[in-house]
């Protein structure tokens, strides 16, 4: 079977990340192709185009002083939470601050100065980042996003509520880290917003910006704070209309748009979405589930992602998971074993994007050796594809040699 190189590329760019990681061991050419910036960009574009379906690759659970856990949201039967192999995290307190294009932004408290890192669980690469001045480890507020105008990933540091209350002489400021330049920049003081964010909150990346829930003065109400990644300016997004004057209890991304949740205590919740920060659409109304205990009945909902069946996967106040079918208007228990005592959930989308984006020579753990890849090609269909493509590439190379 003879596959021209352009056909080979077309086949590969349609494959999932895990398969492409395995296929790096096929040949040096395949490895070079799959690692190339142009291929990674093309593959990421396909993933972004599919994200409007809202089906995450996995849900990553953070456990503060323990390793990350992963669960499959598309497997609606009972399952065991899987531990991600990431030696940088166990035994140190940490928080996941944000996620974008398969990159997870973590802050780790190692008992000393602490450090900031990016991790791609799909390709098992991480990058330890330079830290900004007066870095206060897990108490900081960060966000991670992609600036399409410069084709660069940015980490944004904004004022922390903890630092405001606990750090004497704390001066709020905003700093931006560029992965391409590998450096921090401080924004002008006049661009620093008059809001503070709880350090336990993750940033939401959507609509070309980063979003946080921020406290409005000394009141208990929250505002939606947005940072435009291209303009590097803040603004407050008007909330969706609400006759009951309810507070926003959650902010996140579903179906490639910014979403918020209005909660009617012990009754129902409304999930709203916007793609332009102006026009809000009510996506779904979810009744309260009659849980097995009063605590489950009254716990807060955190929408995570959609499943292949069209149900919405929901975390219930750290006590478990449910799926809600908006057509049948029914709940099902999402049974996960080994997922106790987690603190944060991250709807994760796999990608080939390296934490060394724009800085390929930086020190990193790098990819795993080919040995762990080589034993994953037992599936007969994958083996046939590999052998077929190898034969095609070999035949093409022989013809080129004869022509010379």
N, C-alpha and C positions, 0 to 999 in steps of 0.2 A: 504494500500500500504506500503510495507516494503522496505525501502532504507537502505542498509548497509552504514556505515559511509564513506567508501572510495568512494562510488557512490555519496553520498551527496556532498563531497568535489569536485568531478569532475564536478558536476552540478554547484556548486556555483562559482568555479573559472572561469567559462565561462560567468558569468553575468556581466553587466555593473556596474560601481562604485555606481551610484545612487541607483540601486536596492539593492546592498549589504549593503549600509548604512541603508536602510529601514529594511532589514532583520535582522539587529542586535537586533531588539526587539523581534524576534521570541522566543529565549531562551538564557539562559546564555551560553550554549555550542556553539550556533551559534555566539554569540557575541565574545566569547573567540577565536573561530576559525578564524573569519574574521579579528580580531585584531592581530592575531599571526604573528610574523615576517616571518615564513615560508610561510604562505598563502599570505601575502602581496608581498613577493618576487616572488612567483609563478605567482600571478595575474599580477604583474608588468612585468614579463617576457613575458606574452602573449600580453600585450599592446605594449611592445617594438617590438615584432615580427610583429605586425600589422601596426606599424608606417611607414613602407616603402610605404604604400598607400598614406601617406601625408594628411589624413583627420583628422583635429583637432576636439577635443570634442567641443570646443567653442573658440571664439575670445574675449579676455578680453581687454577692453579699459581703459587706465589710464587717469585721468583728473586733475592731479597735486594737487589741493586743495579740491577735492571732492571724492566721493566714486567710486569704480570700476564699470564698466558696462560690461555686458556679452551679446553676440549675438550668435545665432546658425548658423554656416556656412553651415550646411546641409539643412537648410530651405531656399530655394531659392525664396520663396515668400516674400511679405512685412511682416515685423515683428517689434516689439517694443523691443528696447534694455532694458535688465533687470538689475536692480541695485543689486549688490552683497552685502549681509548683512555682513559688516565687520567694526565694530565700531572703530577700531584702525586708520582708514584712513581719514574719512571725517574731513574737516576743517584744516588739516595739509598738507602743501606741501609735495609731495612724488614723487619718481621715482621707477619704476620697473626696476631692474638691470639685471634680468635674470630669466630663467625658466628651470626646469629639473624635469622630472618624476612627474608632478603634483604639485611640490613645486615652489612657486613664491618668489623670493628674492626682498624685498623692502627696501628702505632707506627712513626714515620719518624725516622731520624737525619739531620738536614740539616747536620751539622757544627757546629751551634750548640747550642741548647737541645733541639732535637728537638720533635716535635709528635705529637699523637694525633688520629686522624680516623676518621669513619664514612663508608662509601662504599656506595652501592647501584648496582651495575653495570647492573641492569636498566633503571633510569630515568636513569642518568648524573648522579646528584647526589651531592655529598659535603659534609661539614660538619667543619670544623676545631674541635676541642673544647678547652675550657680544660684545662690540665694541672694535676695535683696538685702539692703542695709536694715539693721534692727529687726532681723527675722525672729519671729516668736513661734516657730514650729506649728503645732496643730491648732493653735488659737487664731491663726491667720485665715483670711477669706481670699480664695483664689477662684479663677474661672479659666477654662481652656476653650478656645474657638479657632475657627479658620477664617482668615481674611481673604476673600476671593479677589479683592482689588490688587493685592500684592502677592497672592498665592503663597501665603505664609501662615503658620500657626502661631498664635499668641497666647501667653499666659498673663492674666490681668490680676493684680493685687489691689483690693479695695479695702476701705476702713472696716475694722472688725468691732463688733459690739463688745466682745470680751476685752479687747485692748482699751477701748474707751472707758470701761468701768474699772479695770484692774491695773492698768499701767499708768503710773504717775507721769504727768507731762506729755501724755500721748498726743501726737500731732497727726491728724488724719491726712492721708495722701494716697494718690493712685500711681501705680507703676506698671509698666508694660514690658514683658519679656518677648523678644522675637526669636523664634527657633533658628531662623536664617542667620541673624547677626550674633546669636548666642550672648545677648547682653540685655540689661535692664535699662529702661528710660523712665524718668519721672515726668508725669504730666504737669502742666501749669497748675498752680494752686487754685486758680479760679475755675478749673474744670473738675475739682474735687466735689462730689455731691454732698449735701448736708444730711446724709443718711448713713446708718450703720447696719451691718448684716451679722446675724448669728453665725459663729464659726462652724457649727454643725451642718449648715445648709450647703448643698451642692449648687453649683451654677448650672443653669439650663442653657444649652446652645441651640438656637433656632433663629430662623429669619434673618441671618446675617449679624446676629448680636448675641450678647450674654445677658441673662436675666437672673435676678435674685429677688426674694421677698425681703424688704427692708422695713424696719420700724419707723413709723411716722412720729417724730418727736417723742414725747413721753406717753403717748397714747398706746393703746393695745392694738390699734389698727395697723395694717401693713400696706405698703405701696409696692407696685411692680417697678423695679429699677432696671433700666436697660442700658447696656454699653454697646454702642455701635463699633464694631471691630474695624471698619474701614475709616470712619471719621474720627474715631477715638473720642467720642463725646457721649455724655450721659443724658438720659431723659426719663421721665416717669410716664409709664404707659397707663392710659385710662382703663379702669377695670370694666368688665362686662356689666351690662345693666342688671340691676337687682332690686326689685320692689321691696324685698325684706331687709335691705341694708345689711346683708351678711358679710362677714369678713372672709377673705381668701385664706383657705387653710392648706393649700398645696399649689405648687407651680412646677411644671415639667414640660415634656414634649411628647406628643402623640401624633402619629401620621404626619410627621415632618412639619409641625407647627407648634407654636407656643400654646400651652393649655394651662388653665387654672381650674380650681375646684371651689365651689360654694357649698358650704355644709349647713344643712338644716338639722340641728341636733336631734338625734334619735329618730329621724324620719327618713330623709333622703339627701342625696348630694347631686349637684349639677356640675357637669364638666363642660367648660367652654373652650373654644379654640379660636386662634386668630393667625393669619398669615401675613398681615400688614400692620399689626399693632393698633389698628383702628376699628376694623369690622370684626365683631365677635359673633360666633355661631355656637349655639348649644349643641354639643356633640352627643351627649347621652345623659339621661337621668337615672341614677342608681338608687334603689331603695336600700334601706338598712337591712342587713341580713340578720335573721333571728339566730344568733350564734349559740353555741353550747353553754356559754356563761354570760352573765351581764357585762363582763369586761369586754368580751368579743363584740357583743351587741352595740356597745357604746364607743368602740375604738374608732380611730380615724382611718379613712381609706387613703391609700396611695396607689393610683393607677400606674401600671408599669408598662404594659404593651398589649397588643392584640395577639391572639392565637390564630392558627390556620383555620379553625372552625368559625372565627369571627367573634369569639368571646373576648372579654376584657379581663386580663390578669390583674388582680388587685392584692396589695399587701394590706393586712388588717392590723394596724397598730403594733407591728413587731410580734404579733401572736400567731401568725400563720398567713396562708394565702387562699384566695377564692378566685374563681372565674365567674363572670356574669355574662349570660347570653342575652343581648338586648332584644332579640326577636322573641325568644320564649319567655323572657323576663324571669329567668331562673338562675340560682346560684349552684355552684358545685365546689366541694372542697378540693383544693389543689394540694395533694399529699406529698410533702417533702420530708424525708428523713435526714437527720443530721444537720439541720439548719437552725439550731437553737442559738439564742443569745446574739443574734446579729443586730447591728445598729443602723446600717444604711443599705439601700438597694440601688443598683445602677443598671438600667436597661442598656445592654452592651451590643454594639454592632461590630462584627468582625471586619478587619481590614488588613491590607499589606503595608500600611503606612508605618514607617520606622520612626521610633523616638528620635533618631538621629537625622530627621528631616532637615535638610539644609546645612547639616553639620556632620557629614558622613565619617569624618575622621575622629570624632569624639570618642572618649573612652566609654565602653559599654560592655555588657555581658555578651552581646552579640547573639547570633543564632546558635542553636544547638548544633553539635557536629552531625554529619550525615548519618552516623550510626543509628541514632534514634529515629531517623526518617526511613532508613532502608527496610525496617521490618514491618512497614505499614502498607506494603504493596501486594498483600496476599489476595485481596479481592480480585476475582478473575476479570471483571470488566475493566478495572483500572489497569491490570497487567496487560490486557489486550490492547488498550489504548496506548500505553507506554511503548509496547513492542512495535505496534503499527507506526507510531510517530517516529520511533527510532529508525525503523527500516526506511521510512520515507525520507528522513533527514540524511541517512547514510547514502541512499541512492542519489539524492540530489548532490551531495558532496562529491560522489564518484564521478558524476557526469561533468561537474565543474572542473575536476582535475583532468579529465580526458580532453575537455575543450581547451585547457591551457596547453 
